[in-house]
Amino acid sequence: MTDIEHHGPDAGRQQPPLPDDALILLPVRDLVLFPQLVLPVGIGRRLSVAAAQQAVRDDRPLGVLLQRERETEQPAGDELYPMGTVANVLRFVSGEDGNHHLVLQGVERFRVREYLEGYPFLVARVERIREEQPEGPETEARVLALRERALEALELLPQAPRELAGAIRSITEPGLLADAVAGYLDLSPAEKQELLEETDVISRLDRVQSLLDYRVEVLRLSQKISQRTQETMSERQREAVLREQLRSIQQELGEGDDKGEEIRELDRRIGEAGMPEEAEEQARKELKRLERMPEGAAEYSMVRTYLDWLLELPWSQASEEHIDIARAREILDEDHYGLEPVKRRILEHLAVRKLNPEGKSPILCFVGPPGVGKTSLGQSIARATGREFVRASLGGVHDESEIRGHRRTYIGALPGKVIQGIRKAGANNPVFMLDEMDKLGAGIQGDPSAALLEVLDPAQNSTFQDNYLGVTFDLSPVMFIGTANVPDQIPGPLRDRMELIELPGYTEDEKVEIARRYLLPRQREAAGLREEQLEVTDAALHRIVAEYTREAGCRQLERQLGAVARHVAVRIAEGRSEGERIDADDLHDALGAPKYENEVAMRTSVPGVATGLAWTPVGGDILFIEASRSAGSGRLILTGQLGDVMKESAQTALSLIKARADELAVDAEALQKADIHVHVPAGAIPKDGPSAGVAMYTALVSLLTGRCVRESVAMTGEITLRGLVLPVGGIKEKVLAAQRAGITTVLLPARNRKDWEDIPEHAREKLEFRWIDRVDDAVEAALQPAPEPEPA
C-alpha cells in the first residue's frame, strides 16, 4: 500500500473524532457494491479522495453509497440513496495523473440514520443491517434454481472466467448467492440498488431469479441470431457468385433481355395508370430499384408484387354514375317487398347526391336481425346508381392491419380490406358494403374499429393511407354502407360517423309475399324445376311461416322452400310425377312434422302462467313465465338460467305482492308457509334483463289468486317496489314477435309511448295496445275475472 498524505484546504483544520456508530461515506457513480464481493473503484473527486485516505489512515471501513444523479459533482445527503454497503479497503493506489484506485470488499448492508457536520468528507451515523439466512425446503429449492440458472448464463457468455463458475458452486448461503449473482449481472445501477435495498432474502432470491431468467433468454436469442447471421452471410456470398456466373451464361446465350423488356413494360404502364404525383414518384422509385436488382434476389418478387398493386388500382377509373330517382324506386320495389321507411331514406340519400354530387353525404348503416335484406339492399343501391358493388365482411376481424394493411417489411404483406375491395371493384367509386360491423374485435394487434374511423369520415378519407402502399388513396368518391345486427355493439365513435337505418322483422303476410315473389322462384330454379312443375299455394306458405319457421328474417323460410323444391325434384326425377301442387296438407311429406306450435293457449290455460316479451339479437321473441306453489318455508326458487337482474325482478314482484296481500286477497300467513317456484322455460338459454318484471308479477298474482291469464295477452315492462311500471327497450322487435306468435293484446309501459311511431303500421292495425302506468293496470287487463263461488 502506498504512503498517504492528506492534502487540501481542510488539511490544517482540526476535525472532531468519529463516533463509534459513524461511517466515512464514499459516494460513487454507476456502481453498487454488494456484501462479500470485491470490486475495484476509481476515485478522483476531492471529498472521495479525502474519505478514502482517512479510512486507510484510521484503518476504518468505508460506507459505499450510490448517488441518485450521475451529473452531481458534490452530492449532499439527500442526493444519495439511503442504503449502501460497508466495505473494507483492501488496496489503495495513487496514480500520477491525480486519479486514485481502490480495491473494496463488501461486508454488510447499512442504512443512514443521520449525517454529521464538521468533516472534510461525508460522515453519517448508520444502522448496520444484520442478515438472517432463512432455512427450509422452499429456500433450498430457490437456491438450487438460482445456482443452475447462473451457471447456465455463464456458459452462454463468450468470455466468462472459469473461477466465477467455481465460486458460484461453492456459495451455500441464500443471501450471499443472491448478492453474488446480482453483482455480476448486467443490470442498471438503479436495478442493482433495488436489490441492495431488498432486505428480505426470499424476496431478493425471487427478484434475482426473475432478472436472471430474462438475461438468459436474451443471451440465447443473441446466440441464435449470431449463428443465423453467419449462416446467412455465407449463403449470400455463395448466391452472389452463382448469380454472377448465371448472368454471364445468359449473356453468352443471348437470353438476358427478358428483364429489360419487363422493365420497359412496367414503365409504360406507370405512365398510363393516371396516378397522383406522389404515387407515380413512388412507383418510379421502386422501378429503379427493380431494374438494379438481380432477378434471383429475395426482394425482387416483393418489389414486383408492390408495383403490380400500384398499377392495378383504379386511380382514375370511375363508374359512370346515373341517378334516376324513378328508376331507383322501381329497382328497390322490384328487389324488396315492404321496408317502406328504409326505401324512402335511401331515395332521399340518392336525391341529395344527385342535386349535390360534390357534397359529403352521410355513411348509411343498415341495422336489423339476420335475413331481413341488409346486404341485398346495398346491391340494389349499386344497381340503381350504375356503380360497381363490393363487399367486405368485418365479422371476427381483430387486427388493425386487416383494415390498414401490413407494412412491406413483413413476409406475405398485403393491403387491407379497403384497398383490396377497391382493386376488386375496378373503379374508384363503388358501393362498398362493410358487413357485420358489430362483430369487430380488438386484440393485441390493435383495434380495427379505430382504423375504420378515418375510412368512414368524409372529411378525412380523401387522404387515406394504406400501410402497404405507403401513399395516399382518395376514398371520398366511394359510397360506404355498413350493416349490423345489434347497434349497441358497434363502437361508439364509429357509430357516431354513420346514420343508422333500422330494418324491422317481417310479419307473416309479408313473409308469404316475399316467398311468393322472390324465394320460391329462386329455389325452383336452384332445383332445376320449371314454374309449371312446382306450385305452392298461399295456405302452404302461411303454414310454413307459422309452423316451420320462427325468425325475424327469411333465411329459414328459404331453406324450407328449398326442401320442398328438392322433394318435388326427387319425385319428378324418379318418374313418379310430372309436376306437383303443394298445399298445406302436403307439407308433412316434404318437411316432416311441424317444428313450432302456438303454445300460448296451452301454456296460459292454468293459473300461474303469463306471456312476456323478450328482445334477442335476431329479433323479438315471446317468453313464458311459470309459477307454482308448494309446502315449504317461504322460499323463492328461480330456475331457467336467469341472470342477476332477472332474479331481482322476481324478488321485487314477490315483495310487492306480500306488501299488497290485503288488496289482492292473498293469504299472507299461508304465503309464509309455502315455497314459490318461478321457472322460465328454454332452460338451456341464458336470460337476463328487467323487462320481465310485469310478466313475473302477473304470473305470481295469477297463481296466488287462482285467476288465469288471458291467452291472447302478452306484456313487458320493469316494475318497482312502489308498483310503478318503468319503460324498457326493444319495443318494436317485441311487438312484432307478439304478432308472429298470435297475440292480439299487448301491454306496454305508458312511458314507452314515444316508441309508438317505430312500430310498423301493419302491426299497429292488427294488435290492441294497452298502456300501463302501474302493476294494477296490468293485473286488470291481463287476468280473467275471478270464478264465481259455486252455491253450497
C-alpha positions in Angstrom: 0.0 0.0 0.0 1.4 3.4 -0.9 2.1 6.2 1.5 -0.8 8.6 2.1 -0.6 12.3 2.8 -3.7 14.4 3.5 -3.7 17.5 1.2 -6.4 20.1 0.6 -7.9 23.2 2.1 -9.1 21.4 5.2 -5.7 19.8 5.9 -4.8 22.1 8.8 -8.2 22.2 10.4 -9.0 20.1 13.4 -11.9 17.7 13.0 -13.9 16.1 15.7 -13.3 12.4 16.4 -15.6 10.0 14.7 -18.3 8.3 16.8 -18.3 4.5 17.1 -21.5 4.1 15.1 -20.4 6.5 12.4 -19.1 5.7 8.9 -17.0 7.6 6.4 -19.1 7.7 3.3 -17.8 7.2 -0.3 -20.3 8.5 -2.9 -20.0 6.6 -6.2 -21.5 6.9 -9.7 -23.0 4.0 -11.6 -21.7 1.5 -9.1 -23.4 -0.7 -6.5 -21.2 -2.9 -4.2 -22.8 -6.0 -2.7 -21.7 -7.7 0.6 -18.8 -10.1 0.3 -17.9 -9.0 -3.3 -14.6 -7.5 -4.2 -14.7 -4.6 -6.6 -12.1 -2.0 -8.0 -13.2 1.6 -7.7 -11.7 4.6 -9.3 -12.0 8.0 -7.5 -10.9 11.5 -8.3 -13.2 13.9 -6.5 -11.7 15.8 -3.6 -14.2 14.6 -1.0 -13.9 11.0 -2.2 -10.1 11.1 -2.0 -10.2 12.6 1.5 -12.6 10.0 2.7 -10.6 7.1 1.3 -7.3 8.5 2.8 -8.9 9.0 6.3 -10.4 5.4 6.2 -7.0 3.9 5.3 -5.1 6.1 7.9 -7.5 5.1 10.7 -7.9 1.5 9.4 -11.7 2.1 9.3 -14.2 0.7 6.8 -16.0 2.9 4.2 -19.7 3.3 3.5 -20.2 3.0 -0.2 -23.4 4.9 -1.4 -24.8 5.3 -4.9 -25.7 8.9 -5.8 -29.1 9.5 -7.4 -28.0 11.7 -10.3 -24.8 10.9 -12.1 -24.1 14.5 -13.1 -24.0 15.7 -9.4 -20.4 16.7 -8.6 -20.6 17.3 -4.9 -23.5 15.2 -3.7 -25.2 16.0 -0.3 -27.1 13.7 1.9 -30.5 13.9 0.1 -28.8 13.3 -3.2 -27.6 9.8 -2.1 -29.6 6.6 -1.7 -30.2 5.9 2.0 -28.9 2.3 1.9 -25.4 1.2 0.9 -22.7 -1.3 1.8 -20.0 -1.3 4.4 -16.7 -2.0 2.7 -13.1 -2.8 3.8 -10.3 -1.1 1.8 -8.0 -3.9 0.6 -5.8 -1.7 -1.5 -5.3 2.0 -2.2 -3.2 3.0 -5.3 -2.4 6.6 -6.1 -1.9 7.5 -9.8 0.4 10.1 -11.2 -2.5 11.8 -13.0 -4.3 12.6 -9.8 -6.7 9.7 -10.0 -6.8 7.1 -7.3 -7.9 3.5 -7.3 -9.4 1.4 -4.5 -10.0 -2.3 -4.2 -13.0 -2.7 -1.9 -14.6 -5.8 -0.3 -18.2 -5.5 0.8 -19.0 -6.5 4.4 -22.7 -5.9 5.1 -25.6 -3.6 4.4 -26.2 -0.3 6.3 -28.9 2.4 6.4 -28.0 6.1 7.0 -29.7 7.5 10.1 -28.1 11.0 10.4 -25.5 12.9 8.5 -22.8 14.6 10.7 -21.2 18.0 10.1 -17.6 19.3 10.6 -15.7 16.8 8.5 -13.9 17.4 5.2 -15.8 14.4 3.8 -19.3 12.9 4.2 -19.8 11.2 7.6 -23.1 9.7 8.9 -24.4 7.7 11.8 -25.6 4.4 10.4 -27.6 1.3 11.3 -25.8 -1.9 10.2 -28.3 -4.5 8.9 -27.6 -8.0 10.2 -29.0 -10.5 7.7 -30.6 -13.7 8.9 -30.3 -16.6 6.5 -33.7 -18.4 6.1 -33.8 -22.2 6.1 -36.2 -24.8 4.8 -37.1 -26.7 1.6 -38.5 -23.7 -0.2 -35.3 -21.7 0.4 -33.1 -24.7 -0.7 -35.2 -25.0 -3.9 -34.8 -21.3 -4.7 -31.0 -21.6 -4.1 -30.7 -24.6 -6.4 -32.7 -23.0 -9.1 -30.8 -19.7 -9.0 -27.4 -21.5 -9.0 -28.4 -23.7 -12.0 -29.6 -20.7 -14.0 -26.5 -18.6 -13.1 -24.2 -21.4 -14.3 -26.3 -21.6 -17.5 -25.8 -17.9 -18.0 -22.1 -18.2 -17.6 -22.0 -20.9 -20.3 -23.8 -18.6 -22.7 -21.3 -15.7 -22.1 -18.4 -15.9 -24.6 -15.6 -14.9 -22.2 -16.8 -15.8 -18.7 -13.9 -16.7 -16.3 -13.9 -20.3 -15.1 -13.2 -19.2 -11.5 -16.6 -17.4 -11.4 -18.5 -20.7 -12.0 -16.5 -22.4 -9.2 -17.2 -19.5 -6.8 -21.0 -19.7 -7.5 -21.0 -23.5 -7.0 -19.3 -23.0 -3.6 -21.7 -20.5 -2.2 -24.3 -22.0 0.1 -25.8 -19.1 1.9 -29.0 -17.9 0.2 -28.4 -14.1 0.7 -24.8 -14.3 -0.4 -25.7 -16.3 -3.5 -28.4 -13.7 -4.5 -25.9 -10.8 -3.9 -23.1 -12.6 -5.9 -25.4 -13.2 -8.9 -26.8 -9.7 -8.7 -23.3 -8.2 -8.6 -22.2 -10.0 -11.8 -25.5 -9.4 -13.7 -25.6 -6.8 -16.4 -28.1 -4.6 -14.6 -28.6 -0.8 -14.4 -27.3 0.9 -11.2 -31.0 1.6 -10.2 -31.9 -2.1 -10.5 -28.9 -3.1 -8.5 -29.8 -0.5 -5.8 -33.3 -2.0 -5.6 -31.8 -5.5 -5.0 -29.4 -4.0 -2.4 -32.3 -2.4 -0.5 -34.3 -5.7 -0.5 -33.6 -7.0 3.0 -35.9 -10.0 2.8 -33.7 -12.8 1.5 -36.6 -14.8 -0.1 -37.9 -11.8 -2.0 -34.3 -11.0 -3.1 -33.9 -14.5 -4.4 -37.1 -14.4 -6.4 -36.3 -11.0 -7.8 -32.7 -12.0 -8.9 -34.2 -15.2 -10.4 -36.6 -13.2 -12.5 -33.9 -10.8 -13.8 -31.6 -13.7 -14.5 -34.3 -15.6 -16.4 -34.7 -12.6 -18.6 -31.0 -12.2 -19.2 -30.6 -15.9 -20.1 -33.4 -15.7 -22.7 -31.7 -12.6 -24.2 -28.4 -14.4 -24.4 -30.0 -17.4 -26.0 -31.7 -15.3 -28.7 -28.5 -13.3 -29.2 -26.6 -16.6 -29.8 -29.2 -17.8 -32.2 -29.2 -14.6 -34.2 -25.4 -14.6 -34.4 -25.3 -18.1 -35.7 -28.1 -17.4 -38.2 -26.3 -14.2 -39.4 -23.1 -16.2 -40.0 -25.0 -18.8 -42.0 -26.9 -16.2 -44.0 -23.7 -14.3 -44.9 -22.0 -17.4 -46.2 -25.2 -18.4 -48.1 -25.4 -14.9 -49.6 -21.8 -14.9 -50.7 -22.4 -18.3 -52.4 -25.6 -17.0 -54.1 -23.8 -13.8 -55.3 -21.1 -15.9 -57.1 -23.6 -18.3 -58.7 -25.8 -15.3 -59.8 -22.8 -13.6 -61.4 -22.0 -16.9 -63.2 -25.6 -17.3 -64.3 -25.7 -13.7 -65.7 -22.5 -14.4 -67.8 -24.1 -17.6 -69.1 -27.3 -15.8 -70.1 -25.4 -13.1 -71.9 -23.4 -15.7 -73.9 -26.7 -17.4 -74.9 -28.4 -14.2 -75.7 -31.2 -14.7 -73.1 -30.5 -11.7 -70.9 -33.0 -9.3 -72.5 -36.2 -10.6 -70.9 -35.8 -8.4 -67.8 -35.2 -5.3 -69.9 -38.5 -5.9 -71.7 -40.3 -6.3 -68.4 -38.9 -3.1 -67.1 -40.0 -1.2 -70.2 -43.5 -2.7 -70.0 -43.8 -1.6 -66.3 -42.6 1.9 -67.2 -45.2 2.2 -69.9 -48.0 1.0 -67.5 -46.9 3.6 -64.9 -47.3 6.3 -67.5 -50.8 5.2 -68.4 -52.1 4.5 -64.9 -53.1 8.1 -64.2 -51.6 8.0 -60.7 -51.3 11.1 -58.5 -47.9 12.7 -58.5 -46.9 11.2 -55.1 -47.9 7.6 -56.2 -46.2 7.9 -59.6 -43.0 9.2 -57.9 -43.0 6.2 -55.5 -43.7 3.7 -58.4 -40.8 5.0 -60.5 -38.5 4.9 -57.5 -39.4 1.2 -56.9 -39.0 0.5 -60.7 -35.4 1.8 -60.5 -34.7 -0.5 -57.5 -36.2 -3.4 -59.5 -34.0 -2.6 -62.5 -30.8 -2.7 -60.4 -31.9 -5.8 -58.6 -31.0 -9.3 -59.9 -34.0 -11.5 -60.7 -33.0 -14.2 -58.2 -32.8 -11.8 -55.3 -35.2 -12.4 -52.4 -36.7 -8.9 -52.6 -37.3 -9.0 -56.4 -40.7 -10.6 -56.1 -41.7 -8.3 -53.2 -40.9 -5.2 -55.2 -42.6 -6.6 -58.3 -45.8 -7.5 -56.3 -45.8 -4.0 -54.9 -45.6 -2.4 -58.3 -48.5 -4.7 -59.5 -50.7 -3.5 -56.7 -49.9 0.2 -57.5 -50.6 -0.4 -61.3 -53.8 -2.4 -60.8 -55.6 0.1 -58.5 -58.2 2.3 -60.3 -56.6 5.6 -59.6 -58.6 7.4 -62.3 -61.1 4.8 -63.4 -64.6 5.6 -62.2 -68.0 4.1 -63.0 -70.3 6.5 -64.8 -73.0 7.3 -62.2 -76.6 7.6 -63.3 -79.0 8.6 -60.5 -82.6 8.3 -61.7 -84.9 8.5 -58.7 -87.9 6.9 -60.5 -85.7 4.1 -61.8 -84.1 3.7 -58.3 -87.6 3.4 -56.8 -88.5 0.8 -59.3 -85.4 -1.2 -58.6 -85.9 -1.1 -54.8 -89.6 -2.2 -55.2 -88.5 -4.9 -57.6 -85.8 -6.3 -55.3 -87.5 -5.9 -51.9 -91.0 -6.2 -50.6 -92.1 -3.8 -47.8 -89.4 -1.8 -45.9 -91.1 1.4 -47.0 -89.3 3.7 -44.4 -86.0 2.2 -45.4 -86.6 2.7 -49.1 -87.7 6.3 -48.5 -84.5 7.1 -46.7 -82.4 5.5 -49.5 -84.2 7.6 -52.1 -83.6 10.7 -50.1 -79.9 9.9 -49.9 -79.8 9.4 -53.7 -81.7 12.6 -54.4 -79.3 14.7 -52.3 -76.4 13.1 -54.0 -77.9 13.8 -57.4 -78.5 17.5 -56.6 -75.2 18.0 -54.8 -72.6 15.5 -56.3 -69.7 17.2 -54.6 -71.3 17.2 -51.1 -70.2 14.9 -48.3 -73.2 12.7 -47.8 -73.5 10.6 -44.5 -72.5 7.0 -44.3 -75.6 4.7 -44.1 -75.7 1.7 -41.8 -78.5 -0.8 -42.0 -79.3 -2.4 -38.6 -81.6 -5.3 -38.2 -81.8 -9.1 -37.4 -80.3 -11.6 -39.8 -82.2 -12.4 -43.1 -84.1 -9.1 -43.5 -82.2 -8.0 -46.6 -79.5 -5.7 -45.4 -76.8 -6.9 -47.9 -79.2 -7.1 -50.8 -80.2 -3.5 -50.2 -76.6 -2.5 -50.9 -76.6 -4.4 -54.1 -79.9 -2.7 -55.1 -78.3 0.7 -54.4 -75.3 -0.2 -56.6 -77.7 -1.3 -59.4 -79.8 1.8 -59.1 -76.8 4.1 -59.4 -74.9 2.2 -62.0 -71.9 1.7 -59.7 -69.8 -1.4 -59.0 -70.7 -3.3 -55.8 -68.1 -4.8 -53.5 -68.5 -6.3 -50.0 -66.0 -6.8 -47.1 -67.0 -8.9 -44.1 -65.7 -7.5 -40.8 -67.0 -10.3 -38.6 -64.2 -11.6 -36.4 -61.6 -9.1 -37.6 -59.4 -8.3 -34.6 -56.2 -7.0 -36.3 -55.9 -3.3 -37.4 -53.7 -4.5 -40.3 -56.8 -6.1 -41.8 -58.1 -2.6 -42.5 -54.9 -0.6 -43.0 -52.7 -3.3 -44.5 -49.4 -4.7 -43.4 -46.1 -2.9 -43.8 -44.0 -4.3 -46.7 -41.2 -5.3 -44.3 -43.3 -8.4 -43.3 -43.2 -11.5 -45.4 -46.5 -12.1 -47.2 -47.6 -8.5 -46.6 -50.9 -7.3 -48.3 -53.0 -4.2 -48.4 -56.0 -4.0 -46.1 -59.6 -5.0 -46.9 -60.5 -1.5 -48.1 -57.8 -1.3 -50.8 -58.4 -4.9 -51.8 -62.1 -4.1 -52.3 -61.3 -1.1 -54.5 -59.0 -3.2 -56.6 -61.6 -5.9 -57.0 -64.3 -3.3 -58.0 -62.0 -1.9 -60.7 -63.4 1.6 -60.1 -62.6 4.3 -57.5 -66.3 5.0 -56.8 -68.0 1.7 -56.0 -70.7 1.0 -53.5 -68.6 -0.5 -50.7 -70.5 -2.6 -48.1 -68.9 -3.2 -44.7 -70.8 -6.2 -43.4 -71.2 -7.2 -39.7 -69.7 -4.1 -38.2 -71.0 -5.1 -34.8 -68.8 -8.2 -34.9 -65.5 -6.3 -34.9 -63.0 -7.5 -32.3 -59.9 -6.0 -30.7 -56.6 -7.8 -29.9 -53.0 -7.2 -29.2 -52.5 -6.2 -32.9 -54.7 -3.1 -32.4 -58.3 -2.1 -32.7 -59.7 -2.4 -36.3 -62.7 -0.1 -35.4 -60.2 2.7 -34.7 -58.7 2.2 -38.2 -62.2 2.5 -39.7 -62.7 5.9 -38.2 -60.6 7.5 -40.9 -62.2 5.4 -43.7 -65.8 6.4 -42.7 -65.1 10.1 -42.1 -65.9 12.1 -45.3 -63.6 14.9 -44.0 -60.6 12.6 -43.7 -60.9 9.7 -46.1 -59.6 11.7 -49.1 -56.1 11.2 -47.8 -56.4 7.6 -46.6 -53.0 5.8 -46.5 -52.7 2.1 -46.5 -49.6 0.8 -44.7 -48.7 -1.5 -47.6 -49.0 1.1 -50.3 -47.3 3.9 -48.3 -49.1 6.5 -50.5 -52.5 8.2 -50.1 -55.6 6.9 -51.9 -58.7 9.1 -52.2 -61.7 7.2 -50.8 -64.1 10.2 -50.9 -65.9 9.0 -54.1 -66.7 5.6 -52.5 -70.2 5.2 -51.2 -69.7 3.2 -47.9 -72.7 1.3 -46.5 -72.5 -0.6 -43.2 -74.6 -3.4 -41.8 -75.0 -4.7 -38.2 -77.4 -6.8 -36.2 -77.0 -5.0 -32.8 -76.3 -1.3 -32.9 -75.1 -1.2 -29.3 -72.2 -3.4 -30.1 -70.8 -1.0 -32.8 -68.0 1.0 -31.1 -69.3 4.5 -30.1 -67.0 6.7 -32.2 -67.7 4.5 -35.2 -71.4 4.6 -34.7 -71.3 8.4 -34.4 -69.9 8.6 -38.0 -72.9 6.7 -39.5 -76.6 7.2 -39.8 -78.3 4.1 -38.5 -81.3 2.9 -40.5 -83.2 0.1 -38.7 -84.8 -2.7 -40.6 -87.6 -4.4 -38.5 -88.5 -8.0 -38.8 -91.3 -9.2 -41.3 -94.8 -10.1 -40.4 -96.4 -13.3 -41.6 -98.2 -11.7 -44.5 -95.0 -10.0 -45.7 -93.1 -13.3 -45.5 -95.7 -15.0 -47.6 -95.5 -12.3 -50.2 -91.7 -12.4 -50.2 -91.7 -16.2 -50.5 -94.1 -16.0 -53.5 -92.2 -13.2 -55.3 -88.6 -14.0 -54.6 -87.8 -17.1 -52.6 -89.9 -19.7 -54.4 -88.7 -18.8 -57.9 -85.1 -18.8 -56.7 -85.4 -22.2 -55.1 -87.4 -23.6 -58.0 -84.5 -22.5 -60.4 -81.9 -24.0 -58.0 -83.7 -27.3 -58.1 -83.9 -27.3 -61.9 -87.7 -27.1 -61.9 -90.0 -25.1 -64.3 -92.8 -23.0 -63.0 -95.5 -25.5 -64.0 -93.6 -28.3 -62.2 -93.9 -26.8 -58.8 -96.7 -24.7 -57.4 -97.0 -23.8 -53.7 -100.4 -22.5 -52.5 -100.8 -19.5 -50.2 -102.2 -21.8 -47.5 -99.0 -23.9 -47.6 -96.8 -20.7 -47.5 -98.7 -19.5 -44.4 -98.3 -22.8 -42.7 -94.6 -23.0 -43.5 -94.1 -19.5 -42.0 -96.3 -20.3 -38.9 -95.3 -23.9 -38.1 -91.8 -24.5 -39.6 -90.0 -21.2 -39.0 -89.7 -18.7 -36.2 -87.4 -15.8 -37.1 -87.4 -12.1 -37.9 -85.9 -12.5 -41.4 -86.5 -15.0 -44.2 -83.4 -17.3 -44.3 -85.0 -20.3 -42.6 -88.1 -19.8 -44.8 -86.0 -20.0 -47.9 -84.4 -23.2 -46.6 -87.8 -24.8 -46.1 -88.9 -23.8 -49.6 -85.6 -25.3 -50.9 -86.5 -28.6 -49.1 -90.0 -28.6 -50.7 -88.4 -28.0 -54.1 -85.9 -30.8 -53.7 -88.7 -33.2 -52.5 -90.6 -32.5 -55.7 -87.4 -32.7 -57.8 -86.8 -36.3 -56.5 -90.4 -37.4 -57.4 -90.0 -35.9 -60.9 -86.6 -37.4 -61.5 -87.9 -40.8 -60.5 -90.7 -40.5 -63.0 -93.4 -40.7 -60.3 -94.8 -37.3 -61.1 -94.7 -34.6 -63.9 -95.4 -31.7 -61.5 -96.7 -31.0 -58.0 -99.1 -28.6 -56.4 -98.1 -28.3 -52.8 -101.0 -27.5 -50.4 -100.9 -27.1 -46.6 -101.8 -30.8 -46.1 -98.9 -31.9 -48.3 -96.1 -30.3 -46.2 -95.8 -33.2 -43.8 -94.3 -35.4 -46.6 -91.8 -32.8 -47.6 -90.8 -31.1 -44.3 -91.9 -33.6 -41.7 -93.8 -32.7 -38.5 -94.2 -29.0 -37.7 -91.3 -27.6 -35.7 -93.2 -24.9 -33.8 -96.7 -24.7 -32.5 -98.8 -22.0 -30.9 -98.2 -22.7 -27.3 -99.9 -19.6 -25.9 -103.3 -21.1 -25.3 -101.8 -24.3 -23.8 -99.4 -22.5 -21.5 -101.8 -20.0 -20.1 -104.7 -22.4 -19.5 -103.8 -22.7 -15.8 -103.2 -20.1 -13.1 -99.6 -19.0 -12.7 -98.5 -18.8 -16.3 -98.0 -15.4 -18.1 -96.7 -14.5 -21.5 -93.8 -12.0 -21.6 -91.9 -10.4 -24.5 -88.2 -10.6 -24.9 -85.6 -8.9 -27.1 -82.8 -11.0 -28.8 -80.1 -10.0 -31.2 -82.0 -11.8 -34.0 -85.4 -10.1 -33.3 -88.0 -10.3 -30.6 -89.5 -13.5 -29.1 -92.2 -14.5 -26.6 -91.2 -15.6 -23.1 -93.3 -17.7 -20.8 -93.2 -17.2 -17.0 -94.4 -20.2 -15.0 -95.0 -20.1 -11.2 -96.1 -22.8 -8.8 -96.6 -23.1 -5.1 -95.7 -26.0 -2.7 -95.5 -26.5 1.0 -92.3 -25.1 2.4 -90.8 -22.3 4.4 -91.5 -19.1 2.3 -88.5 -19.6 -0.1 -88.4 -18.2 -3.6 -86.9 -20.7 -6.1 -85.8 -19.4 -9.5 -84.8 -21.6 -12.4 -84.2 -21.3 -16.2 -80.7 -19.8 -16.3 -81.8 -16.4 -15.1 -79.3 -13.5 -14.8 -78.9 -11.4 -11.7 -81.2 -8.6 -12.9 -84.0 -11.1 -13.8 -83.7 -12.8 -10.4 -84.0 -9.4 -8.8 -87.2 -8.7 -10.8 -88.8 -11.9 -9.4 -87.8 -11.0 -5.9 -89.3 -7.5 -6.4 -92.5 -8.9 -7.7 -92.9 -11.3 -4.7 -92.1 -8.5 -2.2 -94.7 -6.3 -3.9 -97.4 -9.0 -3.7 -96.6 -9.5 0.0 -96.9 -5.8 0.7 -100.3 -5.8 -1.1 -101.6 -9.1 0.2 -104.8 -7.5 1.5 -105.6 -5.7 -1.7 -105.1 -8.8 -3.8 -107.0 -11.1 -1.4 -103.9 -13.2 -0.8 -103.5 -15.1 2.5 -100.1 -13.7 3.8 -99.8 -16.3 6.5 -100.3 -19.1 4.1 -97.7 -17.5 1.8 -95.1 -17.7 4.6 -95.6 -21.5 4.8 -95.2 -22.1 1.1 -92.3 -22.1 -1.4 -92.8 -20.2 -4.6 -91.0 -21.6 -7.7 -90.7 -19.3 -10.7 -89.4 -21.0 -13.9 -88.7 -19.6 -17.4 -88.7 -22.4 -19.9 -86.0 -23.0 -22.5 -83.7 -23.6 -19.6 -80.6 -24.1 -21.7 -80.7 -20.5 -22.9 -79.4 -17.7 -20.6 -81.8 -14.9 -19.9 -81.4 -11.5 -18.2 -82.8 -8.0 -18.1 -85.5 -6.2 -16.1 -88.3 -6.2 -18.7 -89.9 -9.4 -17.5 -90.9 -7.7 -14.2 -94.6 -7.1 -15.2 -94.9 -10.7 -16.5 -93.5 -12.2 -13.3 -95.8 -10.1 -11.1 -98.8 -11.1 -13.2 -97.9 -14.8 -13.1 -97.5 -14.7 -9.3 -100.8 -12.8 -8.8 -102.4 -15.4 -11.1 -101.0 -18.2 -9.1 -102.0 -16.9 -5.7 -105.5 -15.7 -6.7 -106.3 -18.7 -8.9 -107.2 -16.4 -11.9 -105.8 -17.5 -15.3 -104.0 -15.0 -17.6 -105.8 -14.3 -20.8 -104.2 -16.4 -23.5 -104.1 -13.6 -26.1 -102.3 -11.1 -23.9 -98.5 -10.6 -23.7 -96.7 -7.9 -21.7 -93.4 -6.3 -21.0 -92.1 -3.7 -18.5 -89.9 -3.2 -15.4 -91.5 -2.9 -12.0 -90.6 -1.1 -8.8 -91.5 -1.7 -5.2 -94.0 1.2 -5.4 -95.9 -0.7 -8.1 -94.8 1.6 -10.9 -94.1 0.2 -14.4 -90.9 1.6 -16.0 -90.1 1.8 -19.7 -87.9 -0.8 -21.4 -86.2 -1.2 -24.8 -86.7 -3.2 -27.9 -90.5 -2.3 -28.2 -90.6 -2.7 -32.0 -89.0 -6.2 -32.0 -91.2 -7.4 -29.1 -94.4 -6.2 -30.7 -93.5 -8.0 -34.0 -92.7 -11.2 -32.0 -96.1 -10.9 -30.3 -97.9 -10.6 -33.7 -95.9 -13.7 -35.0 -97.0 -15.7 -32.0 -100.7 -15.0 -32.5 -101.1 -12.5 -29.6 -103.9 -9.9 -30.0 -103.3 -7.7 -27.0 -100.0 -6.2 -25.9 -99.4 -4.5 -22.5 -96.7 -1.8 -22.8 -95.3 0.7 -20.2 -97.1 4.1 -20.6 -93.7 5.8 -20.7 -92.9 3.9 -23.9 -95.5 5.8 -25.9 -92.5 7.6 -27.6 -91.8 4.2 -29.4 -95.3 4.2 -31.0 -94.0 5.6 -34.3 -91.3 2.9 -34.5 -93.9 0.1 -34.5 -94.8 -0.9 -38.1 -98.2 0.2 -39.4 -99.4 -3.3 -40.1 -98.6 -4.3 -36.5 -100.5 -1.3 -35.1 -103.5 -2.2 -37.1 -103.7 -5.9 -36.1 -102.8 -5.6 -32.4 -104.6 -3.9 -29.5 -102.3 -1.9 -27.2 -102.9 -1.2 -23.5 -100.6 1.4 -21.9 -100.0 0.7 -18.2 -98.6 3.0 -15.5 -98.9 0.7 -12.5 -99.0 -3.1 -11.9 -102.6 -2.8 -11.0 -103.4 -1.8 -14.7 -101.5 -5.0 -15.8 -103.5 -7.2 -13.5 -106.8 -5.7 -14.5 -106.0 -6.1 -18.3 -104.3 -9.5 -18.2 -106.2 -11.6 -15.7 -109.6 -13.2 -16.3 -112.4 -12.5 -13.8 -112.3 -14.5 -10.6 -114.6 -17.6 -10.8 -117.9 -17.2 -9.0 -118.2 -19.5 -6.0 -120.5 -22.4 -6.5 -123.6 -22.4 -4.3 -123.5 -24.7 -1.4 
